[in-house]
Amino acid sequence: MKTLTDQALESVEWLEDIGVEFDKDQVDMPVGAKWRRGHKPLKSVGYAYIETLKNLY
């Protein structure tokens, strides 16, 4: 968890570099969160990540 949170910005930048597009105007509230802090992909959340990673590898 520490690695995930310590490198959150780098993770989002990497996802953008490989082709995941995010809605820059919306900060989302992930399930279980107490405040808005998530980056919402333009495509449905799971599909955006899986499709991009599938095409990459």
PQR file of N, CA, C, O and H, with PARSE charges and radii, in Angstrom:
ATOM      1  N   MET A   1       0.825  -1.182   0.000 -0.4000 1.5000
ATOM      2  CA  MET A   1       0.000   0.000   0.000 -0.0000 2.0000
ATOM      3  C   MET A   1       0.876   1.255   0.000  0.5500 1.7000
ATOM      4  O   MET A   1       0.560   2.232  -0.679 -0.5500 1.4000
ATOM      5  N   LYS A   2       1.973   1.229   0.759 -0.4000 1.5000
ATOM      6  CA  LYS A   2       2.858   2.391   0.820 -0.0000 2.0000
ATOM      7  C   LYS A   2       3.423   2.715  -0.565  0.5500 1.7000
ATOM      8  O   LYS A   2       3.458   3.877  -0.969 -0.5500 1.4000
ATOM      9  H   LYS A   2       2.229   0.435   1.310  0.4000 1.0000
ATOM     10  N   THR A   3       3.863   1.688  -1.284 -0.4000 1.5000
ATOM     11  CA  THR A   3       4.392   1.913  -2.632 -0.0000 2.0000
ATOM     12  C   THR A   3       3.321   2.503  -3.531  0.5500 1.7000
ATOM     13  O   THR A   3       3.587   3.433  -4.292 -0.5500 1.4000
ATOM     14  H   THR A   3       3.834   0.744  -0.956  0.4000 1.0000
ATOM     15  N   LEU A   4       2.109   1.966  -3.447 -0.4000 1.5000
ATOM     16  CA  LEU A   4       1.007   2.464  -4.271 -0.0000 2.0000
ATOM     17  C   LEU A   4       0.732   3.935  -3.996  0.5500 1.7000
ATOM     18  O   LEU A   4       0.576   4.724  -4.927 -0.5500 1.4000
ATOM     19  H   LEU A   4       1.893   1.211  -2.828  0.4000 1.0000
ATOM     20  N   THR A   5       0.671   4.305  -2.726 -0.4000 1.5000
ATOM     21  CA  THR A   5       0.360   5.701  -2.401 -0.0000 2.0000
ATOM     22  C   THR A   5       1.545   6.624  -2.624  0.5500 1.7000
ATOM     23  O   THR A   5       1.372   7.766  -3.050 -0.5500 1.4000
ATOM     24  H   THR A   5       0.797   3.663  -1.969  0.4000 1.0000
ATOM     25  N   ASP A   6       2.750   6.139  -2.338 -0.4000 1.5000
ATOM     26  CA  ASP A   6       3.939   6.978  -2.544 -0.0000 2.0000
ATOM     27  C   ASP A   6       4.181   7.267  -4.020  0.5500 1.7000
ATOM     28  O   ASP A   6       4.774   8.290  -4.362 -0.5500 1.4000
ATOM     29  H   ASP A   6       2.890   5.212  -1.991  0.4000 1.0000
ATOM     30  N   GLN A   7       3.729   6.381  -4.890 -0.4000 1.5000
ATOM     31  CA  GLN A   7       3.982   6.537  -6.321 -0.0000 2.0000
ATOM     32  C   GLN A   7       2.696   6.741  -7.122  0.5500 1.7000
ATOM     33  O   GLN A   7       2.628   6.377  -8.296 -0.5500 1.4000
ATOM     34  H   GLN A   7       3.248   5.550  -4.612  0.4000 1.0000
ATOM     35  N   ALA A   8       1.687   7.319  -6.493 -0.4000 1.5000
ATOM     36  CA  ALA A   8       0.393   7.510  -7.152 -0.0000 2.0000
ATOM     37  C   ALA A   8       0.508   8.400  -8.388  0.5500 1.7000
ATOM     38  O   ALA A   8      -0.026   8.061  -9.444 -0.5500 1.4000
ATOM     39  H   ALA A   8       1.742   7.615  -5.539  0.4000 1.0000
ATOM     40  N   LEU A   9       1.193   9.523  -8.269 -0.4000 1.5000
ATOM     41  CA  LEU A   9       1.335  10.426  -9.415 -0.0000 2.0000
ATOM     42  C   LEU A   9       2.065   9.740 -10.560  0.5500 1.7000
ATOM     43  O   LEU A   9       1.647   9.838 -11.713 -0.5500 1.4000
ATOM     44  H   LEU A   9       1.628   9.798  -7.412  0.4000 1.0000
ATOM     45  N   GLU A  10       3.151   9.050 -10.246 -0.4000 1.5000
ATOM     46  CA  GLU A  10       3.905   8.342 -11.281 -0.0000 2.0000
ATOM     47  C   GLU A  10       3.053   7.265 -11.943  0.5500 1.7000
ATOM     48  O   GLU A  10       3.178   7.025 -13.144 -0.5500 1.4000
ATOM     49  H   GLU A  10       3.491   8.971  -9.309  0.4000 1.0000
ATOM     50  N   SER A  11       2.192   6.619 -11.171 -0.4000 1.5000
ATOM     51  CA  SER A  11       1.311   5.587 -11.726 -0.0000 2.0000
ATOM     52  C   SER A  11       0.316   6.174 -12.716  0.5500 1.7000
ATOM     53  O   SER A  11       0.098   5.608 -13.787 -0.5500 1.4000
ATOM     54  H   SER A  11       2.090   6.814 -10.196  0.4000 1.0000
ATOM     55  N   VAL A  12      -0.284   7.296 -12.368 -0.4000 1.5000
ATOM     56  CA  VAL A  12      -1.230   7.959 -13.272 -0.0000 2.0000
ATOM     57  C   VAL A  12      -0.500   8.433 -14.526  0.5500 1.7000
ATOM     58  O   VAL A  12      -1.017   8.286 -15.634 -0.5500 1.4000
ATOM     59  H   VAL A  12      -0.106   7.756 -11.498  0.4000 1.0000
ATOM     60  N   GLU A  13       0.681   8.994 -14.367 -0.4000 1.5000
ATOM     61  CA  GLU A  13       1.453   9.452 -15.531 -0.0000 2.0000
ATOM     62  C   GLU A  13       1.814   8.281 -16.432  0.5500 1.7000
ATOM     63  O   GLU A  13       1.760   8.413 -17.655 -0.5500 1.4000
ATOM     64  H   GLU A  13       1.101   9.114 -13.467  0.4000 1.0000
ATOM     65  N   TRP A  14       2.182   7.130 -15.855 -0.4000 1.5000
ATOM     66  CA  TRP A  14       2.506   5.945 -16.640 -0.0000 2.0000
ATOM     67  C   TRP A  14       1.279   5.459 -17.395  0.5500 1.7000
ATOM     68  O   TRP A  14       1.369   5.130 -18.578 -0.5500 1.4000
ATOM     69  H   TRP A  14       2.226   7.023 -14.861  0.4000 1.0000
ATOM     70  N   LEU A  15       0.133   5.409 -16.724 -0.4000 1.5000
ATOM     71  CA  LEU A  15      -1.096   4.992 -17.398 -0.0000 2.0000
ATOM     72  C   LEU A  15      -1.412   5.912 -18.572  0.5500 1.7000
ATOM     73  O   LEU A  15      -1.833   5.440 -19.628 -0.5500 1.4000
ATOM     74  H   LEU A  15       0.059   5.676 -15.763  0.4000 1.0000
ATOM     75  N   GLU A  16      -1.215   7.210 -18.404 -0.4000 1.5000
ATOM     76  CA  GLU A  16      -1.429   8.147 -19.514 -0.0000 2.0000
ATOM     77  C   GLU A  16      -0.427   7.885 -20.636  0.5500 1.7000
ATOM     78  O   GLU A  16      -0.791   7.921 -21.811 -0.5500 1.4000
ATOM     79  H   GLU A  16      -0.873   7.593 -17.546  0.4000 1.0000
ATOM     80  N   ASP A  17       0.817   7.624 -20.285 -0.4000 1.5000
ATOM     81  CA  ASP A  17       1.855   7.362 -21.286 -0.0000 2.0000
ATOM     82  C   ASP A  17       1.533   6.145 -22.142  0.5500 1.7000
ATOM     83  O   ASP A  17       1.864   6.115 -23.327 -0.5500 1.4000
ATOM     84  H   ASP A  17       1.113   7.594 -19.330  0.4000 1.0000
ATOM     85  N   ILE A  18       0.886   5.135 -21.550 -0.4000 1.5000
ATOM     86  CA  ILE A  18       0.583   3.925 -22.321 -0.0000 2.0000
ATOM     87  C   ILE A  18      -0.783   3.985 -22.996  0.5500 1.7000
ATOM     88  O   ILE A  18      -1.175   3.045 -23.687 -0.5500 1.4000
ATOM     89  H   ILE A  18       0.616   5.159 -20.587  0.4000 1.0000
ATOM     90  N   GLY A  19      -1.518   5.100 -22.796 -0.4000 1.5000
ATOM     91  CA  GLY A  19      -2.737   5.288 -23.573 -0.0000 2.0000
ATOM     92  C   GLY A  19      -4.049   5.404 -22.824  0.5500 1.7000
ATOM     93  O   GLY A  19      -5.088   5.600 -23.455 -0.5500 1.4000
ATOM     94  H   GLY A  19      -1.199   5.864 -22.234  0.4000 1.0000
ATOM     95  N   VAL A  20      -4.045   5.292 -21.502 -0.4000 1.5000
ATOM     96  CA  VAL A  20      -5.292   5.476 -20.752 -0.0000 2.0000
ATOM     97  C   VAL A  20      -5.594   6.970 -20.709  0.5500 1.7000
ATOM     98  O   VAL A  20      -4.752   7.769 -20.299 -0.5500 1.4000
ATOM     99  H   VAL A  20      -3.201   5.133 -20.990  0.4000 1.0000
ATOM    100  N   GLU A  21      -6.795   7.340 -21.130 -0.4000 1.5000
ATOM    101  CA  GLU A  21      -7.195   8.747 -21.123 -0.0000 2.0000
ATOM    102  C   GLU A  21      -8.089   9.007 -19.916  0.5500 1.7000
ATOM    103  O   GLU A  21      -9.020   8.250 -19.642 -0.5500 1.4000
ATOM    104  H   GLU A  21      -7.479   6.691 -21.463  0.4000 1.0000
ATOM    105  N   PHE A  22      -7.791  10.091 -19.200 -0.4000 1.5000
ATOM    106  CA  PHE A  22      -8.551  10.446 -18.006 -0.0000 2.0000
ATOM    107  C   PHE A  22      -9.346  11.718 -18.240  0.5500 1.7000
ATOM    108  O   PHE A  22      -8.955  12.575 -19.033 -0.5500 1.4000
ATOM    109  H   PHE A  22      -7.034  10.706 -19.423  0.4000 1.0000
ATOM    110  N   ASP A  23     -10.465  11.829 -17.539 -0.4000 1.5000
ATOM    111  CA  ASP A  23     -11.264  13.052 -17.542 -0.0000 2.0000
ATOM    112  C   ASP A  23     -10.574  14.046 -16.619  0.5500 1.7000
ATOM    113  O   ASP A  23     -10.651  13.922 -15.396 -0.5500 1.4000
ATOM    114  H   ASP A  23     -10.782  11.133 -16.895  0.4000 1.0000
ATOM    115  N   LYS A  24      -9.903  15.025 -17.198 -0.4000 1.5000
ATOM    116  CA  LYS A  24      -9.117  15.989 -16.417 -0.0000 2.0000
ATOM    117  C   LYS A  24      -9.992  16.957 -15.630  0.5500 1.7000
ATOM    118  O   LYS A  24      -9.503  17.643 -14.733 -0.5500 1.4000
ATOM    119  H   LYS A  24      -9.840  15.125 -18.191  0.4000 1.0000
ATOM    120  N   ASP A  25     -11.281  17.021 -15.957 -0.4000 1.5000
ATOM    121  CA  ASP A  25     -12.181  17.958 -15.286 -0.0000 2.0000
ATOM    122  C   ASP A  25     -12.929  17.331 -14.114  0.5500 1.7000
ATOM    123  O   ASP A  25     -13.681  18.020 -13.425 -0.5500 1.4000
ATOM    124  H   ASP A  25     -11.678  16.464 -16.686  0.4000 1.0000
ATOM    125  N   GLN A  26     -12.733  16.042 -13.880 -0.4000 1.5000
ATOM    126  CA  GLN A  26     -13.500  15.373 -12.833 -0.0000 2.0000
ATOM    127  C   GLN A  26     -12.572  14.627 -11.881  0.5500 1.7000
ATOM    128  O   GLN A  26     -11.733  13.834 -12.307 -0.5500 1.4000
ATOM    129  H   GLN A  26     -12.122  15.483 -14.440  0.4000 1.0000
ATOM    130  N   VAL A  27     -12.732  14.890 -10.605 -0.4000 1.5000
ATOM    131  CA  VAL A  27     -12.065  14.106  -9.566 -0.0000 2.0000
ATOM    132  C   VAL A  27     -13.138  13.201  -8.983  0.5500 1.7000
ATOM    133  O   VAL A  27     -14.154  13.677  -8.476 -0.5500 1.4000
ATOM    134  H   VAL A  27     -13.414  15.534 -10.259  0.4000 1.0000
ATOM    135  N   ASP A  28     -12.912  11.915  -9.057 -0.4000 1.5000
ATOM    136  CA  ASP A  28     -13.923  10.929  -8.697 -0.0000 2.0000
ATOM    137  C   ASP A  28     -13.767  10.473  -7.248  0.5500 1.7000
ATOM    138  O   ASP A  28     -12.699  10.615  -6.653 -0.5500 1.4000
ATOM    139  H   ASP A  28     -12.087  11.529  -9.469  0.4000 1.0000
ATOM    140  N   MET A  29     -14.843   9.925  -6.690 -0.4000 1.5000
ATOM    141  CA  MET A  29     -14.805   9.373  -5.341 -0.0000 2.0000
ATOM    142  C   MET A  29     -14.878   7.852  -5.442  0.5500 1.7000
ATOM    143  O   MET A  29     -15.956   7.297  -5.658 -0.5500 1.4000
ATOM    144  H   MET A  29     -15.711   9.809  -7.174  0.4000 1.0000
ATOM    145  N   PRO A  30     -13.737   7.171  -5.289 -0.5600 1.5000
ATOM    146  CA  PRO A  30     -13.737   5.712  -5.377  0.2800 2.0000
ATOM    147  C   PRO A  30     -14.608   5.082  -4.288  0.5500 1.7000
ATOM    148  O   PRO A  30     -14.893   5.709  -3.268 -0.5500 1.4000
ATOM    149  N   VAL A  31     -15.018   3.855  -4.515 -0.4000 1.5000
ATOM    150  CA  VAL A  31     -15.823   3.128  -3.537 -0.0000 2.0000
ATOM    151  C   VAL A  31     -15.065   3.063  -2.212  0.5500 1.7000
ATOM    152  O   VAL A  31     -13.888   2.702  -2.177 -0.5500 1.4000
ATOM    153  H   VAL A  31     -14.786   3.345  -5.344  0.4000 1.0000
ATOM    154  N   GLY A  32     -15.739   3.411  -1.145 -0.4000 1.5000
ATOM    155  CA  GLY A  32     -15.141   3.361   0.178 -0.0000 2.0000
ATOM    156  C   GLY A  32     -14.374   4.612   0.576  0.5500 1.7000
ATOM    157  O   GLY A  32     -13.921   4.723   1.715 -0.5500 1.4000
ATOM    158  H   GLY A  32     -16.694   3.704  -1.174  0.4000 1.0000
ATOM    159  N   ALA A  33     -14.224   5.551  -0.346 -0.4000 1.5000
ATOM    160  CA  ALA A  33     -13.486   6.781  -0.037 -0.0000 2.0000
ATOM    161  C   ALA A  33     -14.360   7.747   0.753  0.5500 1.7000
ATOM    162  O   ALA A  33     -15.588   7.697   0.685 -0.5500 1.4000
ATOM    163  H   ALA A  33     -14.593   5.460  -1.271  0.4000 1.0000
ATOM    164  N   LYS A  34     -13.710   8.617   1.496 -0.4000 1.5000
ATOM    165  CA  LYS A  34     -14.439   9.630   2.258 -0.0000 2.0000
ATOM    166  C   LYS A  34     -14.396  10.989   1.575  0.5500 1.7000
ATOM    167  O   LYS A  34     -15.098  11.912   1.987 -0.5500 1.4000
ATOM    168  H   LYS A  34     -12.713   8.658   1.552  0.4000 1.0000
ATOM    169  N   TRP A  35     -13.584  11.120   0.541 -0.4000 1.5000
ATOM    170  CA  TRP A  35     -13.517  12.365  -0.217 -0.0000 2.0000
ATOM    171  C   TRP A  35     -13.080  12.055  -1.643  0.5500 1.7000
ATOM    172  O   TRP A  35     -12.561  10.976  -1.929 -0.5500 1.4000
ATOM    173  H   TRP A  35     -13.014  10.370   0.206  0.4000 1.0000
ATOM    174  N   ARG A  36     -13.297  13.008  -2.521 -0.4000 1.5000
ATOM    175  CA  ARG A  36     -12.944  12.841  -3.937 -0.0000 2.0000
ATOM    176  C   ARG A  36     -11.426  12.869  -4.087  0.5500 1.7000
ATOM    177  O   ARG A  36     -10.759  13.794  -3.624 -0.5500 1.4000
ATOM    178  H   ARG A  36     -13.718  13.885  -2.289  0.4000 1.0000
ATOM    179  N   ARG A  37     -10.893  11.836  -4.745 -0.4000 1.5000
ATOM    180  CA  ARG A  37      -9.441  11.769  -4.913 -0.0000 2.0000
ATOM    181  C   ARG A  37      -9.022  10.868  -6.064  0.5500 1.7000
ATOM    182  O   ARG A  37      -7.831  10.630  -6.262 -0.5500 1.4000
ATOM    183  H   ARG A  37     -11.435  11.085  -5.121  0.4000 1.0000
ATOM    184  N   GLY A  38      -9.988  10.365  -6.825 -0.4000 1.5000
ATOM    185  CA  GLY A  38      -9.676   9.407  -7.878 -0.0000 2.0000
ATOM    186  C   GLY A  38      -9.607  10.036  -9.253  0.5500 1.7000
ATOM    187  O   GLY A  38     -10.221  11.071  -9.513 -0.5500 1.4000
ATOM    188  H   GLY A  38     -10.956  10.558  -6.664  0.4000 1.0000
ATOM    189  N   HIS A  39      -8.853   9.399 -10.126 -0.4000 1.5000
ATOM    190  CA  HIS A  39      -8.754   9.812 -11.523 -0.0000 2.0000
ATOM    191  C   HIS A  39      -9.666   8.904 -12.328  0.5500 1.7000
ATOM    192  O   HIS A  39      -9.482   7.686 -12.333 -0.5500 1.4000
ATOM    193  H   HIS A  39      -8.354   8.559  -9.915  0.4000 1.0000
ATOM    194  N   LYS A  40     -10.638   9.476 -13.002 -0.4000 1.5000
ATOM    195  CA  LYS A  40     -11.633   8.686 -13.730 -0.0000 2.0000
ATOM    196  C   LYS A  40     -11.261   8.598 -15.205  0.5500 1.7000
ATOM    197  O   LYS A  40     -11.153   9.624 -15.876 -0.5500 1.4000
ATOM    198  H   LYS A  40     -10.787  10.465 -12.998  0.4000 1.0000
ATOM    199  N   PRO A  41     -11.063   7.372 -15.724 -0.5600 1.5000
ATOM    200  CA  PRO A  41     -10.796   7.212 -17.153  0.2800 2.0000
ATOM    201  C   PRO A  41     -12.018   7.608 -17.982  0.5500 1.7000
ATOM    202  O   PRO A  41     -13.147   7.573 -17.494 -0.5500 1.4000
ATOM    203  N   LEU A  42     -11.781   7.984 -19.233 -0.4000 1.5000
ATOM    204  CA  LEU A  42     -12.888   8.337 -20.126 -0.0000 2.0000
ATOM    205  C   LEU A  42     -13.746   7.111 -20.444  0.5500 1.7000
ATOM    206  O   LEU A  42     -14.968   7.220 -20.543 -0.5500 1.4000
ATOM    207  H   LEU A  42     -10.864   8.013 -19.630  0.4000 1.0000
ATOM    208  N   LYS A  43     -13.111   5.944 -20.606 -0.4000 1.5000
ATOM    209  CA  LYS A  43     -13.864   4.702 -20.813 -0.0000 2.0000
ATOM    210  C   LYS A  43     -14.204   4.129 -19.445  0.5500 1.7000
ATOM    211  O   LYS A  43     -13.695   4.596 -18.426 -0.5500 1.4000
ATOM    212  H   LYS A  43     -12.119   5.856 -20.526  0.4000 1.0000
ATOM    213  N   SER A  44     -15.074   3.107 -19.422 -0.4000 1.5000
ATOM    214  CA  SER A  44     -15.415   2.520 -18.121 -0.0000 2.0000
ATOM    215  C   SER A  44     -14.136   2.062 -17.425  0.5500 1.7000
ATOM    216  O   SER A  44     -13.199   1.591 -18.070 -0.5500 1.4000
ATOM    217  H   SER A  44     -15.488   2.727 -20.250  0.4000 1.0000
ATOM    218  N   VAL A  45     -14.111   2.204 -16.120 -0.4000 1.5000
ATOM    219  CA  VAL A  45     -12.873   2.082 -15.347 -0.0000 2.0000
ATOM    220  C   VAL A  45     -12.104   0.793 -15.631  0.5500 1.7000
ATOM    221  O   VAL A  45     -10.956   0.855 -16.070 -0.5500 1.4000
ATOM    222  H   VAL A  45     -14.872   2.586 -15.597  0.4000 1.0000
ATOM    223  N   GLY A  46     -12.693  -0.342 -15.397 -0.4000 1.5000
ATOM    224  CA  GLY A  46     -11.979  -1.596 -15.614 -0.0000 2.0000
ATOM    225  C   GLY A  46     -11.577  -1.790 -17.061  0.5500 1.7000
ATOM    226  O   GLY A  46     -10.458  -2.215 -17.349 -0.5500 1.4000
ATOM    227  H   GLY A  46     -13.625  -0.392 -15.040  0.4000 1.0000
ATOM    228  N   TYR A  47     -12.486  -1.481 -17.974 -0.4000 1.5000
ATOM    229  CA  TYR A  47     -12.224  -1.661 -19.400 -0.0000 2.0000
ATOM    230  C   TYR A  47     -11.063  -0.794 -19.861  0.5500 1.7000
ATOM    231  O   TYR A  47     -10.224  -1.251 -20.638 -0.5500 1.4000
ATOM    232  H   TYR A  47     -13.395  -1.136 -17.741  0.4000 1.0000
ATOM    233  N   ALA A  48     -11.000   0.440 -19.402 -0.4000 1.5000
ATOM    234  CA  ALA A  48      -9.933   1.354 -19.821 -0.0000 2.0000
ATOM    235  C   ALA A  48      -8.566   0.779 -19.488  0.5500 1.7000
ATOM    236  O   ALA A  48      -7.648   0.839 -20.306 -0.5500 1.4000
ATOM    237  H   ALA A  48     -11.682   0.811 -18.771  0.4000 1.0000
ATOM    238  N   TYR A  49      -8.427   0.224 -18.297 -0.4000 1.5000
ATOM    239  CA  TYR A  49      -7.131  -0.327 -17.882 -0.0000 2.0000
ATOM    240  C   TYR A  49      -6.826  -1.636 -18.597  0.5500 1.7000
ATOM    241  O   TYR A  49      -5.732  -1.813 -19.132 -0.5500 1.4000
ATOM    242  H   TYR A  49      -9.172   0.175 -17.632  0.4000 1.0000
ATOM    243  N   ILE A  50      -7.789  -2.554 -18.608 -0.4000 1.5000
ATOM    244  CA  ILE A  50      -7.559  -3.876 -19.195 -0.0000 2.0000
ATOM    245  C   ILE A  50      -7.300  -3.774 -20.691  0.5500 1.7000
ATOM    246  O   ILE A  50      -6.377  -4.411 -21.199 -0.5500 1.4000
ATOM    247  H   ILE A  50      -8.678  -2.411 -18.173  0.4000 1.0000
ATOM    248  N   GLU A  51      -8.099  -2.985 -21.404 -0.4000 1.5000
ATOM    249  CA  GLU A  51      -7.909  -2.847 -22.852 -0.0000 2.0000
ATOM    250  C   GLU A  51      -6.526  -2.292 -23.162  0.5500 1.7000
ATOM    251  O   GLU A  51      -5.841  -2.798 -24.052 -0.5500 1.4000
ATOM    252  H   GLU A  51      -8.849  -2.468 -20.991  0.4000 1.0000
ATOM    253  N   THR A  52      -6.114  -1.271 -22.448 -0.4000 1.5000
ATOM    254  CA  THR A  52      -4.817  -0.653 -22.695 -0.0000 2.0000
ATOM    255  C   THR A  52      -3.685  -1.628 -22.398  0.5500 1.7000
ATOM    256  O   THR A  52      -2.762  -1.763 -23.202 -0.5500 1.4000
ATOM    257  H   THR A  52      -6.670  -0.860 -21.725  0.4000 1.0000
ATOM    258  N   LEU A  53      -3.742  -2.304 -21.267 -0.4000 1.5000
ATOM    259  CA  LEU A  53      -2.686  -3.252 -20.911 -0.0000 2.0000
ATOM    260  C   LEU A  53      -2.667  -4.444 -21.861  0.5500 1.7000
ATOM    261  O   LEU A  53      -1.595  -4.944 -22.202 -0.5500 1.4000
ATOM    262  H   LEU A  53      -4.492  -2.194 -20.614  0.4000 1.0000
ATOM    263  N   LYS A  54      -3.842  -4.908 -22.294 -0.4000 1.5000
ATOM    264  CA  LYS A  54      -3.916  -6.032 -23.231 -0.0000 2.0000
ATOM    265  C   LYS A  54      -3.241  -5.667 -24.552  0.5500 1.7000
ATOM    266  O   LYS A  54      -2.499  -6.469 -25.117 -0.5500 1.4000
ATOM    267  H   LYS A  54      -4.713  -4.502 -22.017  0.4000 1.0000
ATOM    268  N   ASN A  55      -3.500  -4.463 -25.035 -0.4000 1.5000
ATOM    269  CA  ASN A  55      -2.909  -4.023 -26.296 -0.0000 2.0000
ATOM    270  C   ASN A  55      -1.410  -3.769 -26.163  0.5500 1.7000
ATOM    271  O   ASN A  55      -0.672  -3.874 -27.142 -0.5500 1.4000
ATOM    272  H   ASN A  55      -4.103  -3.811 -24.576  0.4000 1.0000
ATOM    273  N   LEU A  56      -0.965  -3.440 -24.967 -0.4000 1.5000
ATOM    274  CA  LEU A  56       0.449  -3.161 -24.727 -0.0000 2.0000
ATOM    275  C   LEU A  56       1.264  -4.445 -24.683  0.5500 1.7000
ATOM    276  O   LEU A  56       2.382  -4.501 -25.196 -0.5500 1.4000
ATOM    277  H   LEU A  56      -1.565  -3.354 -24.172  0.4000 1.0000
ATOM    278  N   TYR A  57       0.700  -5.470 -24.070 -0.4000 1.5000
ATOM    279  CA  TYR A  57       1.435  -6.720 -23.884 -0.0000 2.0000
ATOM    280  C   TYR A  57       0.848  -7.803 -24.741  0.5500 1.7000
ATOM    281  O   TYR A  57       1.332  -8.934 -24.723 -0.5500 1.4000
ATOM    282  H   TYR A  57      -0.208  -5.425 -23.653  0.4000 1.0000
TER
END
